[in-house]
Amino acid sequence: MQAAPVRATAIPTFTDALRAVESLLMSGGQRTARRNAWTSVLEDRRRAKDRVEAQRVLDQAAAGRS
């Protein structure tokens, strides 16, 4: 007896499913604009985090001089 062949098809991730729905609902330009906007949001968050960290370091340095 031979074993049945095993099919190794990847199960799509949630992200893959969202991108598939997105491609059906939005034109290419809209998708690009949305992704660019999200990238900007993430970059703004990173810069804000860096500003808070820089301010903390400056405050500690000023407190050390006093």
N, C-alpha and C positions, 0 to 999 in steps of 0.2 A: 504494500500500500504506500502511496505517495501522499505526503502532506500537501494540503492546499497551499498555493502560493500566498505569501503575506504581502499585502499592499502597504507601503510606507508613505501614505499621504499625510502631509502636515495639516494639523488642525489650525485654521486661521485664528490669529490672536484677536482680541477685542479691538486693538488699534487697527489691524488690517480690515476688520469689518466696518469700523467707522470710516476709514478712508474709502472703502468701496461705496458706502452710502453717500459720502461726500462727493465722490466723483459723479454719481448719478444725479445729485441735486444741484450741484454748483458747476458753473463753467470754469474753465481753467484759470481765467483771470481772477475770479472770486476766490478760488482756492489759494492762489498765490498771495492775494491781498490778506486773506485770513491768516495764513502761515506767517507772513511778514509781520502782521500786527502782533501775533502771539510771541514771535521772536523778540519784538521790541519790548513787550511786557516783561519777558524773562530778563532781558538785558537791563531794563529799568530797575527791576528787583535786585539784580546783582549789584548795580551801582549804588543803590540805597543801602544795601548791606555793607558795602565797602565804606561808604560815608560814615555809617554808624561806628564801624570798627576804627576808622581813622580818628573820629572824634573821641572815642574811648581812650585810644593811645595818647592823644594830645592832652586829654584831661588828666591821665595818670602821670604824664611827664610834668605837667604844670603843678600837680599836687606834690610831686617829688622834689621840686625846687623850693617849695615853701617851707 
